[in-house]
């Protein structure tokens, strides 16, 4: 049985930074989400968020609408919404972006307390 030492110091660091699938952190601290469209080289921009959870929820929304119930989600237990569109609905990239941003923005609003 092999040890889990990894290839190098950089490999371990990168893995620890990957909290959720489909998101990344900008140098200035914002979290962003995007997803590649199936069978295309283009990506759908899903927004910029204050928390990684909000970005991951936006990603989950988009991947569910693109790939349906078999999609690999960050939060499968939180899957709620219009399942008819995800089961073969023909949503445009703009419609998917809008739905994902709605979810991510709602999560950001709950996670970040507003100033008094």
PEWO-V801304 format. One record per backbone hydrogen bond with DSSP energy under -0.5 kcal/mol. NH is the residue of the N-H (numbers start at 1). CO is the residue of the C=O. Records with the same first field share a line. If there is no record, write none. Layout:
NH->CO ; CO
//
This chain:
12->8
13->9
14->10
15->11
16->12
17->13
18->14 ; 15
19->17
23->20
24->32
26->30
29->26
31->49
32->24
33->47
34->22
35->44
37->42
40->37
44->35
45->43
46->33
47->33
49->31
55->51
56->52
57->53
58->54
59->55
60->56
61->57
62->58
63->59
64->60
65->61
66->62
67->63
68->64
70->67
71->68
73->71
78->75
79->76
80->78
83->81
86->82
87->83
88->86
89->85
91->89
96->92
97->93
98->94
99->95
100->96
101->97
102->98
103->99
104->100
105->101
106->102
107->103
108->104
109->105
110->106
111->107
112->108
113->111
//
